[in-house]
Amino acid sequence: MKITRDQWWRIVATALPTIIGLALYCSHATKPPNEIEIVIPLTPPRVEHQGWVEPPPTLKAWAAEQPQFRITGANGDAVNQD
């Protein structure tokens, strides 16, 4: 069976990405880096504000729509947790 020029280019176009991918994998993935740079800041970042941050109004509106948590006994009466 003779391969035509068009078939030859289709074979090359199909096989070339695989060959290049394997070559890149073999050349880079099998060589781990010699050094890994870890940067640790010498001074901690400055914090301007600490403490409670008021939630946005959209979150407050969403929270108001959620069902309220209640602890009840087996008979369905609320249990006092004081």
C-alpha positions in Angstrom: 0.0 0.0 0.0 1.4 3.3 -1.0 0.8 6.4 1.2 -0.1 9.5 -0.7 1.2 12.9 0.2 -2.1 14.0 1.8 -2.2 10.9 4.0 1.5 11.5 5.0 0.7 15.0 6.2 -2.3 13.7 8.1 -0.1 11.1 9.9 2.5 13.8 10.7 -0.2 16.3 11.9 -1.7 13.6 14.2 1.6 12.2 15.6 3.6 15.4 15.9 1.8 16.8 19.0 2.2 13.4 20.8 5.9 13.3 19.9 6.5 16.8 21.1 4.5 16.2 24.3 6.5 13.1 25.1 9.8 15.0 24.5 8.8 17.8 26.8 7.6 15.4 29.5 10.9 13.4 29.3 13.0 16.5 29.4 11.2 18.5 32.1 9.1 16.2 34.3 11.9 13.7 35.1 14.2 16.5 36.3 13.1 18.0 39.6 14.3 21.5 40.4 17.6 21.8 42.2 16.4 24.6 44.5 13.1 25.8 45.7 12.8 29.4 46.8 10.7 30.1 49.9 10.2 33.7 50.8 9.4 34.5 54.4 8.8 38.2 55.2 11.0 39.4 58.1 8.3 41.7 59.5 4.7 40.8 59.9 2.2 42.7 57.8 0.7 45.7 59.5 -2.9 45.3 60.5 -4.9 48.5 60.4 -8.2 47.3 61.9 -8.9 44.4 64.2 -12.1 43.0 65.6 -15.7 42.7 64.3 -16.6 43.7 60.8 -20.3 44.5 60.2 -21.8 42.1 57.6 -23.1 43.7 54.4 -26.8 44.4 54.2 -27.4 41.7 51.6 -26.0 39.1 54.0 -28.2 40.4 56.8 -31.3 40.1 54.5 -30.4 36.6 53.5 -29.8 35.5 57.2 -33.2 37.0 58.2 -34.9 34.6 55.6 -33.3 31.5 57.0 -35.2 29.2 59.4 -34.6 29.9 63.1 -32.7 27.2 65.1 -34.7 25.8 67.9 -34.0 22.9 70.3 -37.1 20.9 71.0 -38.0 17.8 73.0 -39.5 14.7 71.6 -43.0 16.1 72.1 -42.1 19.3 70.0 -42.0 21.7 73.0 -39.1 24.1 73.1 -36.4 23.2 75.6 -35.0 26.0 77.8 -31.2 26.1 77.5 -30.5 28.7 80.2 
